[in-house]
Amino acid sequence: MRHSLRAEYTVAVRKWISRVALAIVALVGLAFAGLSYRMGSARDAYGMLRYALPRMSQGEVKVGDKAPDVELISTDGASRLHLRDKIGPRPLVLIFGSYT
């Protein structure tokens, strides 16, 4: 009789663990689907989670500070330029992303 109760308890615990695991997988899937919808595609959402999110940090640039020099890659991927080369008397507008 003792063995039977223990076996029933083990089965109940396994069912509970599998249901919790299924619920977690479903929540993660729904979160990813929502993020994919908001970002436009699953590829964009994956790219943000894989590459951008781990590298995000709070910057130290304040209003009125000079822009930090960065190296930018053109949309064709062949040419590179430095921000310091483009800053001059006229305003400089940087657009990140594709809006086509």
Rosetta constraint file for C-alpha pairs under 8 A:
AtomPair CA 1 CA 5 HARMONIC 6.51 0.50
AtomPair CA 2 CA 6 HARMONIC 6.33 0.50
AtomPair CA 3 CA 7 HARMONIC 6.17 0.50
AtomPair CA 4 CA 8 HARMONIC 6.22 0.50
AtomPair CA 5 CA 9 HARMONIC 6.09 0.50
AtomPair CA 6 CA 10 HARMONIC 6.15 0.50
AtomPair CA 7 CA 11 HARMONIC 6.22 0.50
AtomPair CA 8 CA 12 HARMONIC 6.15 0.50
AtomPair CA 9 CA 13 HARMONIC 6.14 0.50
AtomPair CA 10 CA 14 HARMONIC 6.15 0.50
AtomPair CA 11 CA 15 HARMONIC 6.17 0.50
AtomPair CA 12 CA 16 HARMONIC 6.17 0.50
AtomPair CA 13 CA 17 HARMONIC 6.10 0.50
AtomPair CA 14 CA 18 HARMONIC 6.08 0.50
AtomPair CA 15 CA 19 HARMONIC 6.14 0.50
AtomPair CA 16 CA 20 HARMONIC 6.19 0.50
AtomPair CA 17 CA 21 HARMONIC 6.07 0.50
AtomPair CA 18 CA 22 HARMONIC 6.05 0.50
AtomPair CA 19 CA 23 HARMONIC 6.10 0.50
AtomPair CA 20 CA 24 HARMONIC 6.21 0.50
AtomPair CA 21 CA 25 HARMONIC 6.20 0.50
AtomPair CA 22 CA 26 HARMONIC 6.08 0.50
AtomPair CA 23 CA 27 HARMONIC 6.14 0.50
AtomPair CA 24 CA 28 HARMONIC 6.15 0.50
AtomPair CA 25 CA 29 HARMONIC 6.04 0.50
AtomPair CA 26 CA 30 HARMONIC 6.10 0.50
AtomPair CA 27 CA 31 HARMONIC 6.07 0.50
AtomPair CA 28 CA 32 HARMONIC 6.11 0.50
AtomPair CA 29 CA 33 HARMONIC 6.07 0.50
AtomPair CA 30 CA 34 HARMONIC 6.09 0.50
AtomPair CA 31 CA 35 HARMONIC 6.13 0.50
AtomPair CA 32 CA 36 HARMONIC 5.94 0.50
AtomPair CA 32 CA 42 HARMONIC 7.82 0.50
AtomPair CA 32 CA 45 HARMONIC 7.45 0.50
AtomPair CA 33 CA 37 HARMONIC 6.13 0.50
AtomPair CA 33 CA 42 HARMONIC 7.42 0.50
AtomPair CA 34 CA 38 HARMONIC 6.22 0.50
AtomPair CA 35 CA 39 HARMONIC 6.03 0.50
AtomPair CA 35 CA 42 HARMONIC 7.88 0.50
AtomPair CA 35 CA 45 HARMONIC 6.13 0.50
AtomPair CA 36 CA 40 HARMONIC 5.86 0.50
AtomPair CA 36 CA 41 HARMONIC 4.88 0.50
AtomPair CA 36 CA 42 HARMONIC 4.57 0.50
AtomPair CA 36 CA 43 HARMONIC 7.67 0.50
AtomPair CA 36 CA 44 HARMONIC 7.02 0.50
AtomPair CA 36 CA 45 HARMONIC 5.12 0.50
AtomPair CA 37 CA 41 HARMONIC 6.16 0.50
AtomPair CA 37 CA 42 HARMONIC 7.55 0.50
AtomPair CA 39 CA 44 HARMONIC 6.26 0.50
AtomPair CA 39 CA 45 HARMONIC 6.10 0.50
AtomPair CA 40 CA 44 HARMONIC 6.87 0.50
AtomPair CA 40 CA 45 HARMONIC 7.95 0.50
AtomPair CA 41 CA 45 HARMONIC 6.46 0.50
AtomPair CA 42 CA 46 HARMONIC 6.04 0.50
AtomPair CA 43 CA 47 HARMONIC 6.06 0.50
AtomPair CA 44 CA 48 HARMONIC 6.20 0.50
AtomPair CA 45 CA 49 HARMONIC 6.23 0.50
AtomPair CA 46 CA 50 HARMONIC 5.86 0.50
AtomPair CA 47 CA 51 HARMONIC 5.70 0.50
AtomPair CA 47 CA 52 HARMONIC 7.08 0.50
AtomPair CA 48 CA 52 HARMONIC 4.77 0.50
AtomPair CA 48 CA 53 HARMONIC 5.88 0.50
AtomPair CA 49 CA 53 HARMONIC 5.25 0.50
AtomPair CA 49 CA 54 HARMONIC 7.46 0.50
AtomPair CA 50 CA 54 HARMONIC 7.22 0.50
AtomPair CA 51 CA 55 HARMONIC 6.95 0.50
AtomPair CA 52 CA 56 HARMONIC 6.24 0.50
AtomPair CA 61 CA 65 HARMONIC 6.29 0.50
AtomPair CA 61 CA 67 HARMONIC 7.69 0.50
AtomPair CA 68 CA 83 HARMONIC 7.97 0.50
AtomPair CA 69 CA 82 HARMONIC 6.63 0.50
AtomPair CA 69 CA 83 HARMONIC 5.42 0.50
AtomPair CA 69 CA 84 HARMONIC 5.67 0.50
AtomPair CA 70 CA 82 HARMONIC 5.72 0.50
AtomPair CA 70 CA 83 HARMONIC 5.59 0.50
AtomPair CA 70 CA 84 HARMONIC 7.73 0.50
AtomPair CA 71 CA 80 HARMONIC 6.69 0.50
AtomPair CA 71 CA 81 HARMONIC 5.66 0.50
AtomPair CA 71 CA 82 HARMONIC 4.47 0.50
AtomPair CA 71 CA 83 HARMONIC 6.40 0.50
AtomPair CA 72 CA 80 HARMONIC 5.57 0.50
AtomPair CA 72 CA 81 HARMONIC 5.32 0.50
AtomPair CA 72 CA 82 HARMONIC 6.00 0.50
AtomPair CA 72 CA 83 HARMONIC 7.09 0.50
AtomPair CA 73 CA 77 HARMONIC 5.89 0.50
AtomPair CA 73 CA 78 HARMONIC 7.42 0.50
AtomPair CA 73 CA 79 HARMONIC 6.11 0.50
AtomPair CA 73 CA 80 HARMONIC 4.53 0.50
AtomPair CA 73 CA 81 HARMONIC 6.58 0.50
AtomPair CA 74 CA 78 HARMONIC 6.75 0.50
AtomPair CA 74 CA 79 HARMONIC 5.62 0.50
AtomPair CA 74 CA 80 HARMONIC 6.01 0.50
AtomPair CA 74 CA 81 HARMONIC 7.74 0.50
AtomPair CA 81 CA 85 HARMONIC 7.29 0.50
AtomPair CA 82 CA 86 HARMONIC 7.24 0.50
AtomPair CA 83 CA 87 HARMONIC 6.49 0.50
AtomPair CA 86 CA 92 HARMONIC 7.37 0.50
AtomPair CA 87 CA 91 HARMONIC 7.62 0.50
AtomPair CA 87 CA 92 HARMONIC 6.55 0.50
